[in-house]
Amino acid sequence: MSISKAALKLVLRQPVLLIVHLGLLGLIGVVLVQGLAKGTASSEVTAMKPTVAVVDRDNSELSRALASYIESRGRAVDIGTTRRDLQDATATARVAYLAIIPAGYQADFIAAAAATGSGLDGEAQAAVDGPTGAGQTGPGHPRPGQAGATEDTG
C-alpha cells in the first residue's frame, strides 16, 4: 500500500512525467500495430518442398507408383544408387528425405496383404496386376489358400 501512495504522490507532483510516459507507451503501441498490419497484408505463407530422392530397386509397377508419389511431394534430386552415393547425399544434406524401395517390394506387399486376409480392393489389385491381369482376385478368382481355391499338387 505504501508503494501505491508513493507513486500517487509522484504523479501528483509531476504530471508532465505521467503524460510523457503515457505518450511514449501509446506511440510504441501504434508503431507495433502498424508494423504487424503491414507484415500480414503483404506476406504470404508458402509451403516449402523438401528435397527427396527415391532409389527403386524393385522397378515394379507398385514401386514406380510409390516413387512417383514421393517425388511429386517434394523436389526430386538424383543422387545415385551406390552405398557411397547415398551416404554422401545424407551426410551433406543434399536430400531431406531418402526412400529406398527394396527388390521384391511388390511381391512382399501382395503376400502381406494376402496373409492378413485384408486383400486388395479391385482397383488396387488391377493397378498391381497391370494389363496382363495376372493374379486376379475376386468372385471366381480366389487366391490360393482361400475358400474355393484349387492348389496344383502335381
PAMAR-761819 format. One line per field, with one value per atom (N, C-alpha, C): residue in three letters; residue number from 1; x, y, z; atom name. Coordinates in nm, 4 decimals. Last residue first. Layout:
REM residues N
romar = ALA	...
tifi = NUM	...
px = X	...
py = Y	...
pz = Z	...
voza = CA	...
***
This chain:
REM residues 154
romar = GLY	GLY	GLY	THR	THR	THR	ASP	ASP	ASP	GLU	GLU	GLU	THR	THR	THR	ALA	ALA	ALA	GLY	GLY	GLY	ALA	ALA	ALA	GLN	GLN	GLN	GLY	GLY	GLY	PRO	PRO	PRO	ARG	ARG	ARG	PRO	PRO	PRO	HIS	HIS	HIS	GLY	GLY	GLY	PRO	PRO	PRO	GLY	GLY	GLY	THR	THR	THR	GLN	GLN	GLN	GLY	GLY	GLY	ALA	ALA	ALA	GLY	GLY	GLY	THR	THR	THR	PRO	PRO	PRO	GLY	GLY	GLY	ASP	ASP	ASP	VAL	VAL	VAL	ALA	ALA	ALA	ALA	ALA	ALA	GLN	GLN	GLN	ALA	ALA	ALA	GLU	GLU	GLU	GLY	GLY	GLY	ASP	ASP	ASP	LEU	LEU	LEU	GLY	GLY	GLY	SER	SER	SER	GLY	GLY	GLY	THR	THR	THR	ALA	ALA	ALA	ALA	ALA	ALA	ALA	ALA	ALA	ALA	ALA	ALA	ALA	ALA	ALA	ILE	ILE	ILE	PHE	PHE	PHE	ASP	ASP	ASP	ALA	ALA	ALA	GLN	GLN	GLN	TYR	TYR	TYR	GLY	GLY	GLY	ALA	ALA	ALA	PRO	PRO	PRO	ILE	ILE	ILE	ILE	ILE	ILE	ALA	ALA	ALA	LEU	LEU	LEU	TYR	TYR	TYR	ALA	ALA	ALA	VAL	VAL	VAL	ARG	ARG	ARG	ALA	ALA	ALA	THR	THR	THR	ALA	ALA	ALA	THR	THR	THR	ALA	ALA	ALA	ASP	ASP	ASP	GLN	GLN	GLN	LEU	LEU	LEU	ASP	ASP	ASP	ARG	ARG	ARG	ARG	ARG	ARG	THR	THR	THR	THR	THR	THR	GLY	GLY	GLY	ILE	ILE	ILE	ASP	ASP	ASP	VAL	VAL	VAL	ALA	ALA	ALA	ARG	ARG	ARG	GLY	GLY	GLY	ARG	ARG	ARG	SER	SER	SER	GLU	GLU	GLU	ILE	ILE	ILE	TYR	TYR	TYR	SER	SER	SER	ALA	ALA	ALA	LEU	LEU	LEU	ALA	ALA	ALA	ARG	ARG	ARG	SER	SER	SER	LEU	LEU	LEU	GLU	GLU	GLU	SER	SER	SER	ASN	ASN	ASN	ASP	ASP	ASP	ARG	ARG	ARG	ASP	ASP	ASP	VAL	VAL	VAL	VAL	VAL	VAL	ALA	ALA	ALA	VAL	VAL	VAL	THR	THR	THR	PRO	PRO	PRO	LYS	LYS	LYS	MET	MET	MET	ALA	ALA	ALA	THR	THR	THR	VAL	VAL	VAL	GLU	GLU	GLU	SER	SER	SER	SER	SER	SER	ALA	ALA	ALA	THR	THR	THR	GLY	GLY	GLY	LYS	LYS	LYS	ALA	ALA	ALA	LEU	LEU	LEU	GLY	GLY	GLY	GLN	GLN	GLN	VAL	VAL	VAL	LEU	LEU	LEU	VAL	VAL	VAL	VAL	VAL	VAL	GLY	GLY	GLY	ILE	ILE	ILE	LEU	LEU	LEU	GLY	GLY	GLY	LEU	LEU	LEU	LEU	LEU	LEU	GLY	GLY	GLY	LEU	LEU	LEU	HIS	HIS	HIS	VAL	VAL	VAL	ILE	ILE	ILE	LEU	LEU	LEU	LEU	LEU	LEU	VAL	VAL	VAL	PRO	PRO	PRO	GLN	GLN	GLN	ARG	ARG	ARG	LEU	LEU	LEU	VAL	VAL	VAL	LEU	LEU	LEU	LYS	LYS	LYS	LEU	LEU	LEU	ALA	ALA	ALA	ALA	ALA	ALA	LYS	LYS	LYS	SER	SER	SER	ILE	ILE	ILE	SER	SER	SER	MET	MET	MET
tifi = 154	154	154	153	153	153	152	152	152	151	151	151	150	150	150	149	149	149	148	148	148	147	147	147	146	146	146	145	145	145	144	144	144	143	143	143	142	142	142	141	141	141	140	140	140	139	139	139	138	138	138	137	137	137	136	136	136	135	135	135	134	134	134	133	133	133	132	132	132	131	131	131	130	130	130	129	129	129	128	128	128	127	127	127	126	126	126	125	125	125	124	124	124	123	123	123	122	122	122	121	121	121	120	120	120	119	119	119	118	118	118	117	117	117	116	116	116	115	115	115	114	114	114	113	113	113	112	112	112	111	111	111	110	110	110	109	109	109	108	108	108	107	107	107	106	106	106	105	105	105	104	104	104	103	103	103	102	102	102	101	101	101	100	100	100	99	99	99	98	98	98	97	97	97	96	96	96	95	95	95	94	94	94	93	93	93	92	92	92	91	91	91	90	90	90	89	89	89	88	88	88	87	87	87	86	86	86	85	85	85	84	84	84	83	83	83	82	82	82	81	81	81	80	80	80	79	79	79	78	78	78	77	77	77	76	76	76	75	75	75	74	74	74	73	73	73	72	72	72	71	71	71	70	70	70	69	69	69	68	68	68	67	67	67	66	66	66	65	65	65	64	64	64	63	63	63	62	62	62	61	61	61	60	60	60	59	59	59	58	58	58	57	57	57	56	56	56	55	55	55	54	54	54	53	53	53	52	52	52	51	51	51	50	50	50	49	49	49	48	48	48	47	47	47	46	46	46	45	45	45	44	44	44	43	43	43	42	42	42	41	41	41	40	40	40	39	39	39	38	38	38	37	37	37	36	36	36	35	35	35	34	34	34	33	33	33	32	32	32	31	31	31	30	30	30	29	29	29	28	28	28	27	27	27	26	26	26	25	25	25	24	24	24	23	23	23	22	22	22	21	21	21	20	20	20	19	19	19	18	18	18	17	17	17	16	16	16	15	15	15	14	14	14	13	13	13	12	12	12	11	11	11	10	10	10	9	9	9	8	8	8	7	7	7	6	6	6	5	5	5	4	4	4	3	3	3	2	2	2	1	1	1
px = 0.0349	0.1019	0.2356	-0.1164	-0.0318	0.0527	-0.2448	-0.1834	-0.0911	-0.5437	-0.3978	-0.3492	-0.8154	-0.7617	-0.6121	-1.0379	-0.9151	-0.8705	-1.2497	-1.2804	-1.1561	-1.1072	-1.2124	-1.2415	-0.7539	-0.8883	-0.9888	-0.5246	-0.5429	-0.6791	-0.4863	-0.4510	-0.4640	-0.7778	-0.6331	-0.6055	-1.0434	-0.9905	-0.8390	-1.2244	-1.0792	-1.0201	-1.4906	-1.4480	-1.2983	-1.4616	-1.5510	-1.5070	-1.1035	-1.2430	-1.3300	-0.8033	-0.8796	-1.0221	-0.5289	-0.6605	-0.7332	-0.2732	-0.3014	-0.4370	-0.2583	-0.2028	-0.2338	-0.3343	-0.4371	-0.3878	-0.1843	-0.1913	-0.2987	-0.1728	-0.2617	-0.2756	-0.1501	-0.1159	-0.2081	-0.1660	-0.1580	-0.1146	-0.1886	-0.0723	-0.0550	-0.4289	-0.3094	-0.1833	-0.5986	-0.5814	-0.4572	-0.5857	-0.5340	-0.5100	-0.7111	-0.5711	-0.5104	-0.9691	-0.8902	-0.7424	-1.0550	-1.0436	-0.9552	-0.8474	-0.9738	-0.9497	-0.6590	-0.6613	-0.7984	-0.6489	-0.6543	-0.6490	-0.6669	-0.7272	-0.7418	-0.5358	-0.6757	-0.7428	-0.2723	-0.3562	-0.5032	-0.1778	-0.1589	-0.2476	-0.2291	-0.2984	-0.2916	-0.0568	-0.2000	-0.2796	0.1866	0.1424	-0.0067	0.1949	0.1939	0.1452	0.2055	0.0904	0.0807	0.4552	0.3342	0.2095	0.6293	0.6128	0.4862	0.6023	0.5665	0.5432	0.7009	0.5637	0.5187	0.9690	0.8725	0.7288	1.1841	1.0798	0.9721	1.4292	1.3885	1.2866	1.3137	1.3964	1.3416	1.3390	1.2390	1.3159	1.4285	1.4877	1.3821	1.4131	1.3355	1.4048	1.5017	1.5557	1.4750	1.4766	1.4055	1.4605	1.6492	1.5833	1.5133	1.9700	1.8306	1.7771	2.2106	2.1584	2.0136	2.3567	2.2209	2.1725	2.5820	2.5965	2.4630	2.4836	2.5818	2.5963	2.3170	2.2584	2.3550	2.5019	2.3844	2.3227	2.6859	2.7294	2.6102	2.5234	2.5852	2.6284	2.4599	2.3530	2.4073	2.7144	2.6327	2.5254	2.7839	2.8635	2.7841	2.6006	2.6005	2.6740	2.4602	2.5563	2.5482	2.2937	2.2350	2.3324	2.2256	2.2984	2.2377	2.0644	2.1850	2.2701	1.8522	1.9174	2.0485	1.5641	1.7033	1.7591	1.2493	1.3263	1.4673	1.0909	1.1768	1.2730	0.7767	0.8978	0.9711	0.5676	0.5502	0.6713	0.6474	0.5522	0.5324	0.8070	0.8724	0.7776	0.6069	0.7039	0.7687	0.4787	0.4057	0.5021	0.6854	0.6241	0.5504	0.7266	0.8335	0.7780	0.4793	0.5205	0.6296	0.4937	0.3855	0.4210	0.7162	0.7218	0.6134	0.6165	0.7290	0.7433	0.4118	0.3810	0.4937	0.5552	0.4536	0.4201	0.9059	0.7756	0.6760	1.1682	1.1280	0.9999	1.3232	1.2240	1.1833	1.4775	1.5495	1.4547	1.4782	1.3824	1.4586	1.5325	1.6115	1.5195	1.4526	1.3982	1.4913	1.4721	1.5361	1.4778	1.3836	1.3606	1.4376	1.3684	1.4390	1.4247	1.0430	1.1726	1.2387	0.8934	0.9007	1.0385	0.7161	0.8445	0.8412	0.4336	0.4858	0.6172	0.4124	0.4263	0.4884	0.2261	0.2889	0.2934	0.2952	0.2206	0.2980	0.2670	0.3417	0.2477	0.1076	0.1918	0.2634	-0.0416	-0.1099	-0.0232	0.1325	0.0357	-0.0313	0.2897	0.3515	0.2529	0.1063	0.1779	0.2354	0.0277	-0.0722	-0.0056	0.2660	0.2018	0.1010	0.3073	0.4060	0.3472	0.0842	0.1027	0.2024	0.1332	0.0127	0.0273	0.3765	0.3684	0.2472	0.2980	0.4024	0.3957	0.1104	0.0691	0.1706	0.2758	0.1622	0.1187	0.4488	0.5027	0.3917	0.2615	0.3345	0.3928	0.1856	0.0864	0.1523	0.4279	0.3673	0.2629	0.4591	0.5564	0.4989	0.2316	0.2506	0.3473	0.2856	0.1669	0.1775	0.5219	0.5227	0.4032	0.4251	0.5346	0.5354	0.2336	0.1924	0.2991	0.3959	0.2902	0.2490	0.5507	0.6164	0.5144	0.3610	0.4249	0.4920	0.2971	0.2022	0.2623	0.4422	0.4995	0.4055	0.2805	0.3817	0.4359	0.1179	0.0541	0.1552	0.3095	0.2288	0.1657	0.4040	0.4962	0.4194	0.1745	0.2357	0.3274	0.1395	0.0374	0.0928	0.3690	0.3509	0.2483	0.3168	0.4366	0.4228	0.0868	0.0804	0.1988	0.1910	0.0852	0.0744	0.3651	0.4196	0.3166	0.1999	0.2862	0.3467	0.0812	0.0000	0.0858
py = -8.1502	-8.2391	-8.1974	-7.9798	-8.0673	-8.1581	-7.6702	-7.7672	-7.8556	-7.5897	-7.5888	-7.6979	-7.3805	-7.5131	-7.5014	-7.2075	-7.2072	-7.3510	-7.2112	-7.2193	-7.2218	-7.0015	-7.0973	-7.0950	-6.9513	-6.9031	-7.0100	-7.0682	-7.0673	-7.0164	-6.8489	-6.9777	-6.9672	-6.6413	-6.6573	-6.7978	-6.6832	-6.6786	-6.6942	-6.5852	-6.5828	-6.5804	-6.5795	-6.6629	-6.6676	-6.2584	-6.3721	-6.4499	-6.1972	-6.1573	-6.2786	-6.1447	-6.1977	-6.1502	-6.2194	-6.1595	-6.2267	-6.2806	-6.2724	-6.2126	-6.0855	-6.1954	-6.1745	-5.8889	-5.9468	-6.0639	-5.7376	-5.8820	-5.9479	-5.4697	-5.5054	-5.6558	-5.4989	-5.4407	-5.4922	-5.5732	-5.6768	-5.6228	-5.3267	-5.4112	-5.5138	-5.2314	-5.1492	-5.2319	-5.4334	-5.4108	-5.3279	-5.3971	-5.5208	-5.5037	-5.1489	-5.1621	-5.2876	-5.2151	-5.1124	-5.1248	-5.4164	-5.4429	-5.3446	-5.4179	-5.3964	-5.4109	-5.6871	-5.5581	-5.5407	-5.8402	-5.8387	-5.6976	-5.9130	-5.7865	-5.7794	-6.1333	-6.1514	-6.0228	-6.1314	-6.0692	-6.0854	-6.2520	-6.3196	-6.2610	-6.0641	-6.1925	-6.2626	-5.8609	-5.8323	-5.9617	-5.9958	-5.9475	-5.9172	-6.0409	-6.1546	-6.1126	-5.7778	-5.8610	-5.9800	-5.7056	-5.6291	-5.7133	-5.8835	-5.8881	-5.8155	-5.7928	-5.9307	-5.9445	-5.5287	-5.5540	-5.6944	-5.5711	-5.4966	-5.5279	-5.6823	-5.7731	-5.7049	-5.4573	-5.5545	-5.6489	-5.1641	-5.2832	-5.3729	-4.8325	-4.9376	-5.0645	-4.5801	-4.6921	-4.8007	-4.2358	-4.3598	-4.4642	-3.9589	-4.0606	-4.1884	-3.6191	-3.7462	-3.8413	-3.4183	-3.4165	-3.5495	-3.4181	-3.4621	-3.4541	-3.3113	-3.2841	-3.3259	-3.3337	-3.2763	-3.2344	-3.4793	-3.3394	-3.2680	-3.7268	-3.6591	-3.5111	-3.8000	-3.7734	-3.6983	-3.8198	-3.7335	-3.7017	-4.0098	-3.8730	-3.7773	-4.2381	-4.1833	-4.0390	-4.2727	-4.2495	-4.1881	-4.3178	-4.2047	-4.1693	-4.5569	-4.4344	-4.3100	-4.7356	-4.7084	-4.5784	-4.6124	-4.6890	-4.6492	-4.4485	-4.5655	-4.6453	-4.0907	-4.2138	-4.3284	-3.8739	-3.8812	-4.0030	-3.6424	-3.7688	-3.7728	-3.5064	-3.4936	-3.6328	-3.3471	-3.4691	-3.4363	-3.1871	-3.1513	-3.2677	-3.3476	-3.2718	-3.2346	-3.4942	-3.4203	-3.3362	-3.6388	-3.5300	-3.4438	-3.8357	-3.7284	-3.6117	-4.0004	-3.9345	-3.8162	-4.0852	-4.0115	-3.9347	-4.2238	-4.1070	-4.0209	-4.4312	-4.3358	-4.2082	-4.5630	-4.5081	-4.4033	-4.6402	-4.5518	-4.4863	-4.8083	-4.6883	-4.5891	-5.0082	-4.9261	-4.7993	-5.1149	-5.0574	-4.9655	-5.2108	-5.1075	-5.0377	-5.2323	-5.2898	-5.1757	-5.1861	-5.1495	-5.2209	-5.2297	-5.3295	-5.3099	-5.0183	-5.1410	-5.2527	-4.6927	-4.8006	-4.9239	-4.4382	-4.5426	-4.6623	-4.1028	-4.2382	-4.3317	-3.8023	-3.8935	-4.0319	-3.4594	-3.6026	-3.6806	-3.1621	-3.2354	-3.3842	-3.0244	-3.0822	-3.1485	-2.7212	-2.8603	-2.9145	-2.5056	-2.5417	-2.6894	-2.3112	-2.4383	-2.4688	-1.9750	-2.0726	-2.1987	-1.7086	-1.8289	-1.9283	-1.3712	-1.4938	-1.6095	-1.0261	-1.1515	-1.2700	-0.8010	-0.8158	-0.9503	-0.8143	-0.7825	-0.8150	-0.8622	-0.9655	-0.9379	-0.6257	-0.7568	-0.8624	-0.4231	-0.4240	-0.5614	-0.4962	-0.4885	-0.4923	-0.4723	-0.6029	-0.6037	-0.1950	-0.2898	-0.4279	-0.0951	-0.0657	-0.1620	-0.1926	-0.2329	-0.2078	-0.0611	-0.2073	-0.2538	0.2100	0.1611	0.0088	0.2133	0.2460	0.1919	0.1475	0.0638	0.0871	0.3676	0.2334	0.1387	0.5680	0.5717	0.4344	0.4901	0.4952	0.4925	0.5258	0.3935	0.3864	0.8041	0.7114	0.5702	0.8960	0.9285	0.8332	0.8053	0.7572	0.7840	0.9567	0.8108	0.7532	1.2207	1.1742	1.0222	1.2251	1.2487	1.1975	1.1851	1.0897	1.1032	1.4197	1.2891	1.1810	1.6137	1.6096	1.4747	1.5931	1.5409	1.5328	1.5634	1.5830	1.5241	1.5315	1.6366	1.6665	1.3178	1.4458	1.5605	1.1198	1.1594	1.2961	1.0970	1.1333	1.1850	1.0120	1.1405	1.1892	0.7619	0.8641	1.0028	0.6309	0.6519	0.7610	0.6268	0.6957	0.7251	0.4671	0.6050	0.6852	0.2257	0.2933	0.4402	0.1669	0.1905	0.2644	0.1197	0.2378	0.2693	-0.1185	0.0000	0.1252
pz = -5.8465	-5.9410	-5.9669	-5.7078	-5.6278	-5.7153	-5.7155	-5.8034	-5.7187	-5.5494	-5.5497	-5.6422	-5.5834	-5.6086	-5.6184	-5.3706	-5.4494	-5.4690	-5.2019	-5.3433	-5.4304	-4.9608	-4.9906	-5.1403	-5.0131	-4.9814	-5.0183	-5.1090	-4.9646	-4.9235	-5.3808	-5.3212	-5.1695	-5.4288	-5.4093	-5.3575	-5.6715	-5.5349	-5.5338	-5.8858	-5.8935	-5.7527	-5.8303	-5.9425	-5.9590	-5.6999	-5.7232	-5.8467	-5.6614	-5.6596	-5.6826	-5.8535	-5.7416	-5.7514	-6.0659	-6.0497	-5.9340	-6.1434	-6.0012	-5.9715	-6.4348	-6.3573	-6.2099	-6.6073	-6.5223	-6.4408	-6.7805	-6.8044	-6.7217	-6.7022	-6.8126	-6.8349	-6.3399	-6.4684	-6.5775	-6.0760	-6.1783	-6.3133	-5.9453	-5.9188	-6.0287	-6.0439	-6.0610	-6.0408	-5.9622	-6.1054	-6.1317	-5.6850	-5.7425	-5.8921	-5.6645	-5.6241	-5.6847	-5.7574	-5.8265	-5.7932	-5.5710	-5.7143	-5.7877	-5.2752	-5.3445	-5.4945	-5.1437	-5.2101	-5.2729	-4.8149	-4.9606	-5.0154	-4.5552	-4.5950	-4.7450	-4.4775	-4.5140	-4.5569	-4.4299	-4.3278	-4.3581	-4.6625	-4.5341	-4.4254	-4.8616	-4.8660	-4.7307	-4.7845	-4.7940	-4.7949	-4.8052	-4.6748	-4.6755	-5.0821	-4.9902	-4.8517	-5.1752	-5.2100	-5.1154	-5.0666	-5.0346	-5.0601	-5.1894	-5.0437	-5.0008	-5.4544	-5.4205	-5.2700	-5.4278	-5.4729	-5.4337	-5.3409	-5.2592	-5.2993	-5.4699	-5.4231	-5.3412	-5.3537	-5.4557	-5.3938	-5.1667	-5.1889	-5.2997	-5.2007	-5.2213	-5.2560	-4.9991	-5.0726	-5.0791	-4.9793	-4.9739	-5.0593	-4.8015	-4.8911	-4.8720	-4.7526	-4.7414	-4.8456	-4.8002	-4.6698	-4.6446	-4.9532	-4.9517	-4.8094	-4.8926	-5.0269	-5.0395	-4.6539	-4.6515	-4.7905	-4.6453	-4.6880	-4.6975	-4.5678	-4.4823	-4.5179	-4.7796	-4.6481	-4.5575	-4.9898	-5.0039	-4.8686	-4.8927	-4.9217	-4.9271	-4.8781	-4.7568	-4.7779	-5.1497	-5.0520	-4.9236	-5.2594	-5.3061	-5.2037	-5.1250	-5.1040	-5.1455	-5.2335	-5.0891	-5.0587	-5.5430	-5.4638	-5.3176	-5.6864	-5.6217	-5.5367	-5.7183	-5.7463	-5.6675	-5.6840	-5.6011	-5.6311	-5.8141	-5.8448	-5.7675	-5.6533	-5.6959	-5.7210	-5.6391	-5.6621	-5.7107	-5.4029	-5.5151	-5.5349	-5.3247	-5.2934	-5.4204	-5.4116	-5.2867	-5.2487	-5.6269	-5.6513	-5.5278	-5.5160	-5.5905	-5.6184	-5.4089	-5.3201	-5.3912	-5.6474	-5.5437	-5.4533	-5.7767	-5.8408	-5.7393	-5.5951	-5.6222	-5.6849	-5.6207	-5.4912	-5.5100	-5.8898	-5.8452	-5.7122	-5.8793	-5.9636	-5.9238	-5.7112	-5.6651	-5.7494	-5.8734	-5.7430	-5.6952	-6.0942	-6.1143	-5.9826	-6.0035	-6.0349	-6.0529	-5.9170	-6.0526	-6.0960	-5.6892	-5.7289	-5.8749	-5.6246	-5.6579	-5.7009	-5.6425	-5.6696	-5.7148	-5.4429	-5.5063	-5.5193	-5.4428	-5.4343	-5.5102	-5.2637	-5.3581	-5.3350	-5.2118	-5.1936	-5.2995	-5.0377	-5.1426	-5.1116	-4.9606	-4.9236	-5.0435	-5.0295	-5.0717	-5.0344	-4.8189	-4.8773	-4.9142	-4.8736	-4.8255	-4.8965	-4.7874	-4.8940	-4.8356	-4.6894	-4.6398	-4.7546	-4.7724	-4.7924	-4.7329	-4.6803	-4.6864	-4.7006	-4.6626	-4.7797	-4.7886	-4.4268	-4.5521	-4.6730	-4.2189	-4.2545	-4.3880	-4.2113	-4.2302	-4.2728	-4.1565	-4.2844	-4.3130	-3.8982	-4.0049	-4.1418	-3.7557	-3.7691	-3.8827	-3.7776	-3.8291	-3.8492	-3.6428	-3.7854	-3.8485	-3.3835	-3.4549	-3.6046	-3.3209	-3.3261	-3.4056	-3.3286	-3.4191	-3.4320	-3.1186	-3.2555	-3.3564	-2.8964	-2.9339	-3.0770	-2.8928	-2.9148	-2.9595	-2.8309	-2.9575	-2.9914	-2.5719	-2.6798	-2.8167	-2.4375	-2.4445	-2.5565	-2.4700	-2.5274	-2.5398	-2.3281	-2.4695	-2.5373	-2.0697	-2.1410	-2.2912	-2.0186	-2.0175	-2.0932	-2.0407	-2.1272	-2.1338	-1.8368	-1.9756	-2.0729	-1.6105	-1.6426	-1.7891	-1.6207	-1.6291	-1.6665	-1.5722	-1.7045	-1.7264	-1.3033	-1.4024	-1.5431	-1.0318	-1.1653	-1.2714	-0.8060	-0.8033	-0.9425	-0.8776	-0.8470	-0.8459	-0.9098	-1.0248	-1.0007	-0.6458	-0.7547	-0.8750	-0.5105	-0.4741	-0.5862	-0.6318	-0.6473	-0.6154	-0.5417	-0.6852	-0.7105	-0.2646	-0.3137	-0.4629	-0.2604	-0.2121	-0.2649	-0.3557	-0.4309	-0.3906	-0.1484	-0.2827	-0.3679	0.0667	0.0721	-0.0647	0.0000	0.0000	0.0000
voza = N	CA	C	N	CA	C	N	CA	C	N	CA	C	N	CA	C	N	CA	C	N	CA	C	N	CA	C	N	CA	C	N	CA	C	N	CA	C	N	CA	C	N	CA	C	N	CA	C	N	CA	C	N	CA	C	N	CA	C	N	CA	C	N	CA	C	N	CA	C	N	CA	C	N	CA	C	N	CA	C	N	CA	C	N	CA	C	N	CA	C	N	CA	C	N	CA	C	N	CA	C	N	CA	C	N	CA	C	N	CA	C	N	CA	C	N	CA	C	N	CA	C	N	CA	C	N	CA	C	N	CA	C	N	CA	C	N	CA	C	N	CA	C	N	CA	C	N	CA	C	N	CA	C	N	CA	C	N	CA	C	N	CA	C	N	CA	C	N	CA	C	N	CA	C	N	CA	C	N	CA	C	N	CA	C	N	CA	C	N	CA	C	N	CA	C	N	CA	C	N	CA	C	N	CA	C	N	CA	C	N	CA	C	N	CA	C	N	CA	C	N	CA	C	N	CA	C	N	CA	C	N	CA	C	N	CA	C	N	CA	C	N	CA	C	N	CA	C	N	CA	C	N	CA	C	N	CA	C	N	CA	C	N	CA	C	N	CA	C	N	CA	C	N	CA	C	N	CA	C	N	CA	C	N	CA	C	N	CA	C	N	CA	C	N	CA	C	N	CA	C	N	CA	C	N	CA	C	N	CA	C	N	CA	C	N	CA	C	N	CA	C	N	CA	C	N	CA	C	N	CA	C	N	CA	C	N	CA	C	N	CA	C	N	CA	C	N	CA	C	N	CA	C	N	CA	C	N	CA	C	N	CA	C	N	CA	C	N	CA	C	N	CA	C	N	CA	C	N	CA	C	N	CA	C	N	CA	C	N	CA	C	N	CA	C	N	CA	C	N	CA	C	N	CA	C	N	CA	C	N	CA	C	N	CA	C	N	CA	C	N	CA	C	N	CA	C	N	CA	C	N	CA	C	N	CA	C	N	CA	C	N	CA	C	N	CA	C	N	CA	C	N	CA	C	N	CA	C	N	CA	C	N	CA	C	N	CA	C	N	CA	C	N	CA	C	N	CA	C	N	CA	C	N	CA	C	N	CA	C	N	CA	C	N	CA	C	N	CA	C	N	CA	C	N	CA	C	N	CA	C	N	CA	C	N	CA	C	N	CA	C	N	CA	C	N	CA	C	N	CA	C	N	CA	C	N	CA	C
***
